[in-house]
Amino acid sequence: MDRISRLWAAVVTGFLATVLVPATAWAEETGVADLVRKKKGIGGFGGIVGLLCCVAVVVIVVVVALVVMRSRKK
């Protein structure tokens, strides 16, 4: 279990370092961040689709983690 925890921490850290931080910097430079800040809420069709997509990704990650954990117990 300790190995899985370290692996998960490495994946999250790698994602943040390679994707999220540069994307945030780009948004600040180009002014996209200002547009997002001015927008109110996540309403509309695009917001619902985005929310459903995020929920689907979380469910997939949880299912894969459970399958891996069960296969290691056997």
PDB file of N, CA, C, O and CB in Angstrom:
ATOM      1  N   MET A   1       0.823  -1.189   0.000  1.00  0.00           N
ATOM      2  CA  MET A   1       0.000   0.000   0.000  1.00  0.00           C
ATOM      3  C   MET A   1       0.872   1.259   0.000  1.00  0.00           C
ATOM      4  O   MET A   1       0.524   2.268  -0.615  1.00  0.00           O
ATOM      5  CB  MET A   1      -0.939  -0.006   1.208  1.00  0.00           C
ATOM      6  N   ASP A   2       1.988   1.187   0.686  1.00  0.00           N
ATOM      7  CA  ASP A   2       2.884   2.331   0.744  1.00  0.00           C
ATOM      8  C   ASP A   2       3.432   2.657  -0.641  1.00  0.00           C
ATOM      9  O   ASP A   2       3.629   3.823  -0.983  1.00  0.00           O
ATOM     10  CB  ASP A   2       4.033   2.062   1.721  1.00  0.00           C
ATOM     11  N   ARG A   3       3.673   1.623  -1.428  1.00  0.00           N
ATOM     12  CA  ARG A   3       4.179   1.824  -2.783  1.00  0.00           C
ATOM     13  C   ARG A   3       3.148   2.531  -3.654  1.00  0.00           C
ATOM     14  O   ARG A   3       3.495   3.412  -4.441  1.00  0.00           O
ATOM     15  CB  ARG A   3       4.567   0.487  -3.410  1.00  0.00           C
ATOM     16  N   ILE A   4       1.881   2.145  -3.515  1.00  0.00           N
ATOM     17  CA  ILE A   4       0.811   2.782  -4.290  1.00  0.00           C
ATOM     18  C   ILE A   4       0.667   4.249  -3.885  1.00  0.00           C
ATOM     19  O   ILE A   4       0.453   5.110  -4.738  1.00  0.00           O
ATOM     20  CB  ILE A   4      -0.533   2.033  -4.088  1.00  0.00           C
ATOM     21  N   SER A   5       0.784   4.532  -2.599  1.00  0.00           N
ATOM     22  CA  SER A   5       0.683   5.918  -2.129  1.00  0.00           C
ATOM     23  C   SER A   5       1.795   6.777  -2.711  1.00  0.00           C
ATOM     24  O   SER A   5       1.559   7.904  -3.146  1.00  0.00           O
ATOM     25  CB  SER A   5       0.728   5.971  -0.598  1.00  0.00           C
ATOM     26  N   ARG A   6       3.004   6.239  -2.714  1.00  0.00           N
ATOM     27  CA  ARG A   6       4.121   7.011  -3.283  1.00  0.00           C
ATOM     28  C   ARG A   6       3.946   7.206  -4.781  1.00  0.00           C
ATOM     29  O   ARG A   6       4.247   8.273  -5.315  1.00  0.00           O
ATOM     30  CB  ARG A   6       5.459   6.311  -3.002  1.00  0.00           C
ATOM     31  N   LEU A   7       3.457   6.169  -5.456  1.00  0.00           N
ATOM     32  CA  LEU A   7       3.232   6.275  -6.897  1.00  0.00           C
ATOM     33  C   LEU A   7       2.159   7.318  -7.195  1.00  0.00           C
ATOM     34  O   LEU A   7       2.320   8.133  -8.103  1.00  0.00           O
ATOM     35  CB  LEU A   7       2.826   4.909  -7.483  1.00  0.00           C
ATOM     36  N   TRP A   8       1.070   7.294  -6.436  1.00  0.00           N
ATOM     37  CA  TRP A   8      -0.019   8.262  -6.631  1.00  0.00           C
ATOM     38  C   TRP A   8       0.481   9.685  -6.376  1.00  0.00           C
ATOM     39  O   TRP A   8       0.140  10.600  -7.126  1.00  0.00           O
ATOM     40  CB  TRP A   8      -1.214   7.938  -5.694  1.00  0.00           C
ATOM     41  N   ALA A   9       1.271   9.880  -5.345  1.00  0.00           N
ATOM     42  CA  ALA A   9       1.822  11.202  -5.051  1.00  0.00           C
ATOM     43  C   ALA A   9       2.732  11.679  -6.182  1.00  0.00           C
ATOM     44  O   ALA A   9       2.729  12.860  -6.531  1.00  0.00           O
ATOM     45  CB  ALA A   9       2.596  11.175  -3.725  1.00  0.00           C
ATOM     46  N   ALA A  10       3.508  10.761  -6.750  1.00  0.00           N
ATOM     47  CA  ALA A  10       4.383  11.133  -7.862  1.00  0.00           C
ATOM     48  C   ALA A  10       3.575  11.516  -9.098  1.00  0.00           C
ATOM     49  O   ALA A  10       3.938  12.451  -9.812  1.00  0.00           O
ATOM     50  CB  ALA A  10       5.336   9.984  -8.195  1.00  0.00           C
ATOM     51  N   VAL A  11       2.490  10.803  -9.353  1.00  0.00           N
ATOM     52  CA  VAL A  11       1.642  11.117 -10.517  1.00  0.00           C
ATOM     53  C   VAL A  11       0.998  12.490 -10.357  1.00  0.00           C
ATOM     54  O   VAL A  11       0.989  13.287 -11.295  1.00  0.00           O
ATOM     55  CB  VAL A  11       0.548  10.038 -10.705  1.00  0.00           C
ATOM     56  N   VAL A  12       0.466  12.763  -9.187  1.00  0.00           N
ATOM     57  CA  VAL A  12      -0.183  14.059  -8.953  1.00  0.00           C
ATOM     58  C   VAL A  12       0.827  15.198  -9.046  1.00  0.00           C
ATOM     59  O   VAL A  12       0.548  16.232  -9.655  1.00  0.00           O
ATOM     60  CB  VAL A  12      -0.873  14.076  -7.575  1.00  0.00           C
ATOM     61  N   THR A  13       1.989  15.011  -8.448  1.00  0.00           N
ATOM     62  CA  THR A  13       3.034  16.037  -8.502  1.00  0.00           C
ATOM     63  C   THR A  13       3.493  16.272  -9.930  1.00  0.00           C
ATOM     64  O   THR A  13       3.681  17.415 -10.348  1.00  0.00           O
ATOM     65  CB  THR A  13       4.226  15.639  -7.629  1.00  0.00           C
ATOM     66  N   GLY A  14       3.673  15.193 -10.676  1.00  0.00           N
ATOM     67  CA  GLY A  14       4.084  15.322 -12.078  1.00  0.00           C
ATOM     68  C   GLY A  14       3.043  16.053 -12.906  1.00  0.00           C
ATOM     69  O   GLY A  14       3.387  16.882 -13.749  1.00  0.00           O
ATOM     70  N   PHE A  15       1.766  15.750 -12.672  1.00  0.00           N
ATOM     71  CA  PHE A  15       0.694  16.431 -13.398  1.00  0.00           C
ATOM     72  C   PHE A  15       0.696  17.923 -13.092  1.00  0.00           C
ATOM     73  O   PHE A  15       0.612  18.751 -13.999  1.00  0.00           O
ATOM     74  CB  PHE A  15      -0.669  15.821 -13.044  1.00  0.00           C
ATOM     75  N   LEU A  16       0.791  18.255 -11.821  1.00  0.00           N
ATOM     76  CA  LEU A  16       0.780  19.667 -11.442  1.00  0.00           C
ATOM     77  C   LEU A  16       1.971  20.415 -12.031  1.00  0.00           C
ATOM     78  O   LEU A  16       1.834  21.549 -12.489  1.00  0.00           O
ATOM     79  CB  LEU A  16       0.780  19.805  -9.924  1.00  0.00           C
ATOM     80  N   ALA A  17       3.129  19.783 -12.019  1.00  0.00           N
ATOM     81  CA  ALA A  17       4.336  20.455 -12.499  1.00  0.00           C
ATOM     82  C   ALA A  17       4.357  20.611 -14.011  1.00  0.00           C
ATOM     83  O   ALA A  17       4.866  21.611 -14.516  1.00  0.00           O
ATOM     84  CB  ALA A  17       5.560  19.694 -12.055  1.00  0.00           C
ATOM     85  N   THR A  18       3.815  19.646 -14.744  1.00  0.00           N
ATOM     86  CA  THR A  18       3.932  19.692 -16.201  1.00  0.00           C
ATOM     87  C   THR A  18       2.727  20.280 -16.918  1.00  0.00           C
ATOM     88  O   THR A  18       2.859  20.758 -18.045  1.00  0.00           O
ATOM     89  CB  THR A  18       4.170  18.327 -16.714  1.00  0.00           C
ATOM     90  N   VAL A  19       1.556  20.257 -16.292  1.00  0.00           N
ATOM     91  CA  VAL A  19       0.351  20.718 -16.993  1.00  0.00           C
ATOM     92  C   VAL A  19      -0.280  21.934 -16.333  1.00  0.00           C
ATOM     93  O   VAL A  19      -0.498  22.955 -16.984  1.00  0.00           O
ATOM     94  CB  VAL A  19      -0.665  19.600 -17.063  1.00  0.00           C
ATOM     95  N   LEU A  20      -0.568  21.827 -15.070  1.00  0.00           N
ATOM     96  CA  LEU A  20      -1.369  22.862 -14.425  1.00  0.00           C
ATOM     97  C   LEU A  20      -0.608  24.177 -14.235  1.00  0.00           C
ATOM     98  O   LEU A  20      -1.154  25.247 -14.506  1.00  0.00           O
ATOM     99  CB  LEU A  20      -1.856  22.364 -13.089  1.00  0.00           C
ATOM    100  N   VAL A  21       0.622  24.111 -13.781  1.00  0.00           N
ATOM    101  CA  VAL A  21       1.389  25.339 -13.538  1.00  0.00           C
ATOM    102  C   VAL A  21       1.636  26.121 -14.837  1.00  0.00           C
ATOM    103  O   VAL A  21       1.378  27.324 -14.865  1.00  0.00           O
ATOM    104  CB  VAL A  21       2.733  24.997 -12.870  1.00  0.00           C
ATOM    105  N   PRO A  22       2.131  25.480 -15.927  1.00  0.00           N
ATOM    106  CA  PRO A  22       2.299  26.245 -17.171  1.00  0.00           C
ATOM    107  C   PRO A  22       0.976  26.758 -17.748  1.00  0.00           C
ATOM    108  O   PRO A  22       0.936  27.841 -18.331  1.00  0.00           O
ATOM    109  CB  PRO A  22       2.996  25.387 -18.206  1.00  0.00           C
ATOM    110  N   ALA A  23      -0.099  25.993 -17.590  1.00  0.00           N
ATOM    111  CA  ALA A  23      -1.398  26.445 -18.100  1.00  0.00           C
ATOM    112  C   ALA A  23      -1.866  27.682 -17.346  1.00  0.00           C
ATOM    113  O   ALA A  23      -2.420  28.603 -17.947  1.00  0.00           O
ATOM    114  CB  ALA A  23      -2.448  25.323 -17.984  1.00  0.00           C
ATOM    115  N   THR A  24      -1.650  27.709 -16.046  1.00  0.00           N
ATOM    116  CA  THR A  24      -2.028  28.874 -15.252  1.00  0.00           C
ATOM    117  C   THR A  24      -1.209  30.096 -15.646  1.00  0.00           C
ATOM    118  O   THR A  24      -1.741  31.200 -15.763  1.00  0.00           O
ATOM    119  CB  THR A  24      -1.852  28.582 -13.763  1.00  0.00           C
ATOM    120  N   ALA A  25       0.079  29.891 -15.848  1.00  0.00           N
ATOM    121  CA  ALA A  25       0.938  31.008 -16.259  1.00  0.00           C
ATOM    122  C   ALA A  25       0.520  31.541 -17.628  1.00  0.00           C
ATOM    123  O   ALA A  25       0.487  32.754 -17.837  1.00  0.00           O
ATOM    124  CB  ALA A  25       2.415  30.568 -16.291  1.00  0.00           C
ATOM    125  N   TRP A  26       0.198  30.639 -18.564  1.00  0.00           N
ATOM    126  CA  TRP A  26      -0.245  31.056 -19.891  1.00  0.00           C
ATOM    127  C   TRP A  26      -1.551  31.850 -19.798  1.00  0.00           C
ATOM    128  O   TRP A  26      -1.712  32.865 -20.475  1.00  0.00           O
ATOM    129  CB  TRP A  26      -0.427  29.829 -20.807  1.00  0.00           C
ATOM    130  N   ALA A  27      -2.478  31.387 -18.962  1.00  0.00           N
ATOM    131  CA  ALA A  27      -3.764  32.082 -18.827  1.00  0.00           C
ATOM    132  C   ALA A  27      -3.578  33.488 -18.266  1.00  0.00           C
ATOM    133  O   ALA A  27      -4.263  34.420 -18.687  1.00  0.00           O
ATOM    134  CB  ALA A  27      -4.712  31.282 -17.925  1.00  0.00           C
ATOM    135  N   GLU A  28      -2.671  33.641 -17.336  1.00  0.00           N
ATOM    136  CA  GLU A  28      -2.407  34.966 -16.782  1.00  0.00           C
ATOM    137  C   GLU A  28      -1.769  35.891 -17.813  1.00  0.00           C
ATOM    138  O   GLU A  28      -2.113  37.070 -17.886  1.00  0.00           O
ATOM    139  CB  GLU A  28      -1.506  34.854 -15.559  1.00  0.00           C
ATOM    140  N   GLU A  29      -0.845  35.364 -18.607  1.00  0.00           N
ATOM    141  CA  GLU A  29      -0.161  36.181 -19.618  1.00  0.00           C
ATOM    142  C   GLU A  29      -1.100  36.657 -20.710  1.00  0.00           C
ATOM    143  O   GLU A  29      -1.026  37.812 -21.129  1.00  0.00           O
ATOM    144  CB  GLU A  29       0.973  35.401 -20.239  1.00  0.00           C
ATOM    145  N   THR A  30      -1.974  35.790 -21.171  1.00  0.00           N
ATOM    146  CA  THR A  30      -2.806  36.112 -22.329  1.00  0.00           C
ATOM    147  C   THR A  30      -4.108  36.823 -21.975  1.00  0.00           C
ATOM    148  O   THR A  30      -4.804  37.311 -22.865  1.00  0.00           O
ATOM    149  CB  THR A  30      -3.122  34.860 -23.078  1.00  0.00           C
ATOM    150  N   GLY A  31      -4.443  36.889 -20.700  1.00  0.00           N
ATOM    151  CA  GLY A  31      -5.678  37.561 -20.310  1.00  0.00           C
ATOM    152  C   GLY A  31      -6.877  36.639 -20.213  1.00  0.00           C
ATOM    153  O   GLY A  31      -7.982  37.091 -19.913  1.00  0.00           O
ATOM    154  N   VAL A  32      -6.678  35.357 -20.462  1.00  0.00           N
ATOM    155  CA  VAL A  32      -7.778  34.395 -20.359  1.00  0.00           C
ATOM    156  C   VAL A  32      -8.266  34.311 -18.915  1.00  0.00           C
ATOM    157  O   VAL A  32      -9.462  34.146 -18.673  1.00  0.00           O
ATOM    158  CB  VAL A  32      -7.333  32.998 -20.862  1.00  0.00           C
ATOM    159  N   ALA A  33      -7.361  34.422 -17.966  1.00  0.00           N
ATOM    160  CA  ALA A  33      -7.739  34.344 -16.549  1.00  0.00           C
ATOM    161  C   ALA A  33      -8.716  35.454 -16.179  1.00  0.00           C
ATOM    162  O   ALA A  33      -9.620  35.239 -15.372  1.00  0.00           O
ATOM    163  CB  ALA A  33      -6.492  34.424 -15.655  1.00  0.00           C
ATOM    164  N   ASP A  34      -8.544  36.637 -16.760  1.00  0.00           N
ATOM    165  CA  ASP A  34      -9.472  37.739 -16.471  1.00  0.00           C
ATOM    166  C   ASP A  34     -10.868  37.439 -16.983  1.00  0.00           C
ATOM    167  O   ASP A  34     -11.856  37.764 -16.324  1.00  0.00           O
ATOM    168  CB  ASP A  34      -8.966  39.038 -17.089  1.00  0.00           C
ATOM    169  N   LEU A  35     -10.960  36.820 -18.153  1.00  0.00           N
ATOM    170  CA  LEU A  35     -12.266  36.452 -18.696  1.00  0.00           C
ATOM    171  C   LEU A  35     -12.959  35.424 -17.818  1.00  0.00           C
ATOM    172  O   LEU A  35     -14.167  35.508 -17.595  1.00  0.00           O
ATOM    173  CB  LEU A  35     -12.119  35.911 -20.113  1.00  0.00           C
ATOM    174  N   VAL A  36     -12.202  34.455 -17.320  1.00  0.00           N
ATOM    175  CA  VAL A  36     -12.784  33.417 -16.469  1.00  0.00           C
ATOM    176  C   VAL A  36     -13.237  34.006 -15.145  1.00  0.00           C
ATOM    177  O   VAL A  36     -14.279  33.618 -14.616  1.00  0.00           O
ATOM    178  CB  VAL A  36     -11.775  32.284 -16.228  1.00  0.00           C
ATOM    179  N   ARG A  37     -12.467  34.935 -14.609  1.00  0.00           N
ATOM    180  CA  ARG A  37     -12.843  35.556 -13.332  1.00  0.00           C
ATOM    181  C   ARG A  37     -14.123  36.372 -13.453  1.00  0.00           C
ATOM    182  O   ARG A  37     -14.913  36.428 -12.511  1.00  0.00           O
ATOM    183  CB  ARG A  37     -11.712  36.446 -12.825  1.00  0.00           C
ATOM    184  N   LYS A  38     -14.335  37.006 -14.606  1.00  0.00           N
ATOM    185  CA  LYS A  38     -15.520  37.842 -14.795  1.00  0.00           C
ATOM    186  C   LYS A  38     -16.786  37.012 -14.987  1.00  0.00           C
ATOM    187  O   LYS A  38     -17.888  37.487 -14.713  1.00  0.00           O
ATOM    188  CB  LYS A  38     -15.325  38.759 -15.989  1.00  0.00           C
ATOM    189  N   LYS A  39     -16.633  35.776 -15.457  1.00  0.00           N
ATOM    190  CA  LYS A  39     -17.773  34.917 -15.701  1.00  0.00           C
ATOM    191  C   LYS A  39     -18.410  34.506 -14.374  1.00  0.00           C
ATOM    192  O   LYS A  39     -17.710  34.265 -13.390  1.00  0.00           O
ATOM    193  CB  LYS A  39     -17.354  33.678 -16.511  1.00  0.00           C
ATOM    194  N   LYS A  40     -19.731  34.430 -14.356  1.00  0.00           N
ATOM    195  CA  LYS A  40     -20.425  34.071 -13.123  1.00  0.00           C
ATOM    196  C   LYS A  40     -20.890  32.619 -13.212  1.00  0.00           C
ATOM    197  O   LYS A  40     -21.697  32.274 -14.075  1.00  0.00           O
ATOM    198  CB  LYS A  40     -21.629  35.022 -12.864  1.00  0.00           C
ATOM    199  N   GLY A  41     -20.384  31.778 -12.327  1.00  0.00           N
ATOM    200  CA  GLY A  41     -20.845  30.392 -12.222  1.00  0.00           C
ATOM    201  C   GLY A  41     -20.390  29.514 -13.378  1.00  0.00           C
ATOM    202  O   GLY A  41     -19.633  29.937 -14.251  1.00  0.00           O
ATOM    203  N   ILE A  42     -20.878  28.273 -13.355  1.00  0.00           N
ATOM    204  CA  ILE A  42     -20.559  27.337 -14.430  1.00  0.00           C
ATOM    205  C   ILE A  42     -21.829  26.943 -15.169  1.00  0.00           C
ATOM    206  O   ILE A  42     -21.934  25.825 -15.672  1.00  0.00           O
ATOM    207  CB  ILE A  42     -19.849  26.085 -13.874  1.00  0.00           C
ATOM    208  N   GLY A  43     -22.771  27.832 -15.237  1.00  0.00           N
ATOM    209  CA  GLY A  43     -24.060  27.529 -15.831  1.00  0.00           C
ATOM    210  C   GLY A  43     -23.985  27.256 -17.314  1.00  0.00           C
ATOM    211  O   GLY A  43     -22.941  27.417 -17.947  1.00  0.00           O
ATOM    212  N   GLY A  44     -25.097  26.847 -17.847  1.00  0.00           N
ATOM    213  CA  GLY A  44     -25.178  26.568 -19.267  1.00  0.00           C
ATOM    214  C   GLY A  44     -24.772  25.151 -19.604  1.00  0.00           C
ATOM    215  O   GLY A  44     -24.368  24.377 -18.736  1.00  0.00           O
ATOM    216  N   PHE A  45     -24.887  24.823 -20.880  1.00  0.00           N
ATOM    217  CA  PHE A  45     -24.593  23.470 -21.355  1.00  0.00           C
ATOM    218  C   PHE A  45     -23.129  23.115 -21.179  1.00  0.00           C
ATOM    219  O   PHE A  45     -22.814  21.997 -20.771  1.00  0.00           O
ATOM    220  CB  PHE A  45     -24.980  23.329 -22.814  1.00  0.00           C
ATOM    221  N   GLY A  46     -22.229  24.041 -21.477  1.00  0.00           N
ATOM    222  CA  GLY A  46     -20.803  23.777 -21.358  1.00  0.00           C
ATOM    223  C   GLY A  46     -20.385  23.485 -19.925  1.00  0.00           C
ATOM    224  O   GLY A  46     -19.532  22.629 -19.690  1.00  0.00           O
ATOM    225  N   GLY A  47     -20.971  24.177 -18.980  1.00  0.00           N
ATOM    226  CA  GLY A  47     -20.650  23.944 -17.578  1.00  0.00           C
ATOM    227  C   GLY A  47     -21.106  22.583 -17.097  1.00  0.00           C
ATOM    228  O   GLY A  47     -20.410  21.915 -16.332  1.00  0.00           O
ATOM    229  N   ILE A  48     -22.282  22.177 -17.552  1.00  0.00           N
ATOM    230  CA  ILE A  48     -22.815  20.865 -17.163  1.00  0.00           C
ATOM    231  C   ILE A  48     -21.967  19.754 -17.765  1.00  0.00           C
ATOM    232  O   ILE A  48     -21.650  18.774 -17.092  1.00  0.00           O
ATOM    233  CB  ILE A  48     -24.288  20.716 -17.609  1.00  0.00           C
ATOM    234  N   VAL A  49     -21.601  19.907 -19.033  1.00  0.00           N
ATOM    235  CA  VAL A  49     -20.770  18.897 -19.691  1.00  0.00           C
ATOM    236  C   VAL A  49     -19.405  18.813 -19.017  1.00  0.00           C
ATOM    237  O   VAL A  49     -18.880  17.717 -18.814  1.00  0.00           O
ATOM    238  CB  VAL A  49     -20.607  19.220 -21.193  1.00  0.00           C
ATOM    239  N   GLY A  50     -18.833  19.949 -18.671  1.00  0.00           N
ATOM    240  CA  GLY A  50     -17.555  19.959 -17.983  1.00  0.00           C
ATOM    241  C   GLY A  50     -17.627  19.290 -16.621  1.00  0.00           C
ATOM    242  O   GLY A  50     -16.729  18.540 -16.241  1.00  0.00           O
ATOM    243  N   LEU A  51     -18.685  19.561 -15.898  1.00  0.00           N
ATOM    244  CA  LEU A  51     -18.876  18.940 -14.594  1.00  0.00           C
ATOM    245  C   LEU A  51     -19.034  17.435 -14.718  1.00  0.00           C
ATOM    246  O   LEU A  51     -18.442  16.687 -13.941  1.00  0.00           O
ATOM    247  CB  LEU A  51     -20.086  19.534 -13.897  1.00  0.00           C
ATOM    248  N   LEU A  52     -19.822  16.981 -15.679  1.00  0.00           N
ATOM    249  CA  LEU A  52     -20.001  15.542 -15.897  1.00  0.00           C
ATOM    250  C   LEU A  52     -18.699  14.870 -16.316  1.00  0.00           C
ATOM    251  O   LEU A  52     -18.424  13.737 -15.919  1.00  0.00           O
ATOM    252  CB  LEU A  52     -21.072  15.299 -16.958  1.00  0.00           C
ATOM    253  N   CYS A  53     -17.911  15.559 -17.106  1.00  0.00           N
ATOM    254  CA  CYS A  53     -16.621  15.020 -17.523  1.00  0.00           C
ATOM    255  C   CYS A  53     -15.699  14.841 -16.326  1.00  0.00           C
ATOM    256  O   CYS A  53     -15.035  13.812 -16.202  1.00  0.00           O
ATOM    257  CB  CYS A  53     -15.968  15.934 -18.563  1.00  0.00           C
ATOM    258  N   CYS A  54     -15.652  15.830 -15.451  1.00  0.00           N
ATOM    259  CA  CYS A  54     -14.809  15.739 -14.253  1.00  0.00           C
ATOM    260  C   CYS A  54     -15.263  14.593 -13.355  1.00  0.00           C
ATOM    261  O   CYS A  54     -14.436  13.842 -12.837  1.00  0.00           O
ATOM    262  CB  CYS A  54     -14.838  17.064 -13.471  1.00  0.00           C
ATOM    263  N   VAL A  55     -16.557  14.460 -13.173  1.00  0.00           N
ATOM    264  CA  VAL A  55     -17.078  13.370 -12.346  1.00  0.00           C
ATOM    265  C   VAL A  55     -16.726  12.017 -12.970  1.00  0.00           C
ATOM    266  O   VAL A  55     -16.351  11.084 -12.260  1.00  0.00           O
ATOM    267  CB  VAL A  55     -18.613  13.501 -12.173  1.00  0.00           C
ATOM    268  N   ALA A  56     -16.846  11.911 -14.294  1.00  0.00           N
ATOM    269  CA  ALA A  56     -16.516  10.652 -14.975  1.00  0.00           C
ATOM    270  C   ALA A  56     -15.039  10.301 -14.794  1.00  0.00           C
ATOM    271  O   ALA A  56     -14.706   9.137 -14.573  1.00  0.00           O
ATOM    272  CB  ALA A  56     -16.854  10.748 -16.474  1.00  0.00           C
ATOM    273  N   VAL A  57     -14.171  11.273 -14.883  1.00  0.00           N
ATOM    274  CA  VAL A  57     -12.733  11.018 -14.711  1.00  0.00           C
ATOM    275  C   VAL A  57     -12.445  10.555 -13.288  1.00  0.00           C
ATOM    276  O   VAL A  57     -11.661   9.626 -13.090  1.00  0.00           O
ATOM    277  CB  VAL A  57     -11.907  12.287 -15.036  1.00  0.00           C
ATOM    278  N   VAL A  58     -13.060  11.181 -12.306  1.00  0.00           N
ATOM    279  CA  VAL A  58     -12.851  10.770 -10.916  1.00  0.00           C
ATOM    280  C   VAL A  58     -13.348   9.346 -10.700  1.00  0.00           C
ATOM    281  O   VAL A  58     -12.680   8.557 -10.034  1.00  0.00           O
ATOM    282  CB  VAL A  58     -13.564  11.736  -9.951  1.00  0.00           C
ATOM    283  N   VAL A  59     -14.503   9.008 -11.249  1.00  0.00           N
ATOM    284  CA  VAL A  59     -15.044   7.654 -11.108  1.00  0.00           C
ATOM    285  C   VAL A  59     -14.112   6.635 -11.755  1.00  0.00           C
ATOM    286  O   VAL A  59     -13.872   5.574 -11.179  1.00  0.00           O
ATOM    287  CB  VAL A  59     -16.450   7.563 -11.734  1.00  0.00           C
ATOM    288  N   ILE A  60     -13.589   6.933 -12.928  1.00  0.00           N
ATOM    289  CA  ILE A  60     -12.680   6.015 -13.607  1.00  0.00           C
ATOM    290  C   ILE A  60     -11.417   5.794 -12.784  1.00  0.00           C
ATOM    291  O   ILE A  60     -10.956   4.660 -12.655  1.00  0.00           O
ATOM    292  CB  ILE A  60     -12.320   6.548 -14.998  1.00  0.00           C
ATOM    293  N   VAL A  61     -10.850   6.862 -12.227  1.00  0.00           N
ATOM    294  CA  VAL A  61      -9.641   6.738 -11.410  1.00  0.00           C
ATOM    295  C   VAL A  61      -9.920   5.882 -10.179  1.00  0.00           C
ATOM    296  O   VAL A  61      -9.101   5.034  -9.825  1.00  0.00           O
ATOM    297  CB  VAL A  61      -9.122   8.130 -10.989  1.00  0.00           C
ATOM    298  N   VAL A  62     -11.048   6.085  -9.526  1.00  0.00           N
ATOM    299  CA  VAL A  62     -11.388   5.306  -8.330  1.00  0.00           C
ATOM    300  C   VAL A  62     -11.576   3.841  -8.683  1.00  0.00           C
ATOM    301  O   VAL A  62     -11.089   2.968  -7.965  1.00  0.00           O
ATOM    302  CB  VAL A  62     -12.662   5.856  -7.665  1.00  0.00           C
ATOM    303  N   VAL A  63     -12.275   3.555  -9.778  1.00  0.00           N
ATOM    304  CA  VAL A  63     -12.500   2.164 -10.193  1.00  0.00           C
ATOM    305  C   VAL A  63     -11.180   1.481 -10.517  1.00  0.00           C
ATOM    306  O   VAL A  63     -10.959   0.343 -10.103  1.00  0.00           O
ATOM    307  CB  VAL A  63     -13.440   2.104 -11.414  1.00  0.00           C
ATOM    308  N   VAL A  64     -10.314   2.144 -11.237  1.00  0.00           N
ATOM    309  CA  VAL A  64      -9.013   1.554 -11.574  1.00  0.00           C
ATOM    310  C   VAL A  64      -8.208   1.294 -10.305  1.00  0.00           C
ATOM    311  O   VAL A  64      -7.579   0.243 -10.181  1.00  0.00           O
ATOM    312  CB  VAL A  64      -8.221   2.481 -12.531  1.00  0.00           C
ATOM    313  N   ALA A  65      -8.218   2.230  -9.364  1.00  0.00           N
ATOM    314  CA  ALA A  65      -7.486   2.039  -8.108  1.00  0.00           C
ATOM    315  C   ALA A  65      -8.040   0.844  -7.332  1.00  0.00           C
ATOM    316  O   ALA A  65      -7.270   0.064  -6.771  1.00  0.00           O
ATOM    317  CB  ALA A  65      -7.559   3.312  -7.242  1.00  0.00           C
ATOM    318  N   LEU A  66      -9.352   0.693  -7.295  1.00  0.00           N
ATOM    319  CA  LEU A  66      -9.950  -0.449  -6.596  1.00  0.00           C
ATOM    320  C   LEU A  66      -9.599  -1.767  -7.268  1.00  0.00           C
ATOM    321  O   LEU A  66      -9.311  -2.751  -6.587  1.00  0.00           O
ATOM    322  CB  LEU A  66     -11.464  -0.295  -6.527  1.00  0.00           C
ATOM    323  N   VAL A  67      -9.619  -1.800  -8.586  1.00  0.00           N
ATOM    324  CA  VAL A  67      -9.270  -3.026  -9.320  1.00  0.00           C
ATOM    325  C   VAL A  67      -7.822  -3.398  -9.060  1.00  0.00           C
ATOM    326  O   VAL A  67      -7.515  -4.571  -8.843  1.00  0.00           O
ATOM    327  CB  VAL A  67      -9.509  -2.850 -10.836  1.00  0.00           C
ATOM    328  N   VAL A  68      -6.937  -2.428  -9.078  1.00  0.00           N
ATOM    329  CA  VAL A  68      -5.513  -2.707  -8.816  1.00  0.00           C
ATOM    330  C   VAL A  68      -5.327  -3.210  -7.398  1.00  0.00           C
ATOM    331  O   VAL A  68      -4.585  -4.166  -7.174  1.00  0.00           O
ATOM    332  CB  VAL A  68      -4.651  -1.444  -9.047  1.00  0.00           C
ATOM    333  N   MET A  69      -5.991  -2.580  -6.434  1.00  0.00           N
ATOM    334  CA  MET A  69      -5.849  -3.014  -5.038  1.00  0.00           C
ATOM    335  C   MET A  69      -6.373  -4.431  -4.836  1.00  0.00           C
ATOM    336  O   MET A  69      -5.751  -5.216  -4.121  1.00  0.00           O
ATOM    337  CB  MET A  69      -6.586  -2.052  -4.104  1.00  0.00           C
ATOM    338  N   ARG A  70      -7.505  -4.775  -5.451  1.00  0.00           N
ATOM    339  CA  ARG A  70      -8.071  -6.131  -5.316  1.00  0.00           C
ATOM    340  C   ARG A  70      -7.189  -7.164  -5.993  1.00  0.00           C
ATOM    341  O   ARG A  70      -7.043  -8.276  -5.485  1.00  0.00           O
ATOM    342  CB  ARG A  70      -9.485  -6.188  -5.909  1.00  0.00           C
ATOM    343  N   SER A  71      -6.605  -6.820  -7.121  1.00  0.00           N
ATOM    344  CA  SER A  71      -5.756  -7.796  -7.819  1.00  0.00           C
ATOM    345  C   SER A  71      -4.463  -8.053  -7.047  1.00  0.00           C
ATOM    346  O   SER A  71      -3.890  -9.136  -7.170  1.00  0.00           O
ATOM    347  CB  SER A  71      -5.429  -7.302  -9.239  1.00  0.00           C
ATOM    348  N   ARG A  72      -3.998  -7.109  -6.271  1.00  0.00           N
ATOM    349  CA  ARG A  72      -2.784  -7.288  -5.470  1.00  0.00           C
ATOM    350  C   ARG A  72      -3.046  -8.126  -4.228  1.00  0.00           C
ATOM    351  O   ARG A  72      -2.130  -8.769  -3.715  1.00  0.00           O
ATOM    352  CB  ARG A  72      -2.215  -5.934  -5.065  1.00  0.00           C
ATOM    353  N   LYS A  73      -4.274  -8.132  -3.738  1.00  0.00           N
ATOM    354  CA  LYS A  73      -4.604  -8.926  -2.553  1.00  0.00           C
ATOM    355  C   LYS A  73      -4.615 -10.413  -2.847  1.00  0.00           C
ATOM    356  O   LYS A  73      -4.338 -11.220  -1.959  1.00  0.00           O
ATOM    357  CB  LYS A  73      -5.950  -8.509  -2.002  1.00  0.00           C
ATOM    358  N   LYS A  74      -4.931 -10.792  -4.077  1.00  0.00           N
ATOM    359  CA  LYS A  74      -5.049 -12.216  -4.429  1.00  0.00           C
ATOM    360  C   LYS A  74      -3.725 -12.895  -4.578  1.00  0.00           C
ATOM    361  O   LYS A  74      -3.673 -14.089  -4.871  1.00  0.00           O
ATOM    362  CB  LYS A  74      -5.816 -12.376  -5.694  1.00  0.00           C
TER     363      LYS A  74
END
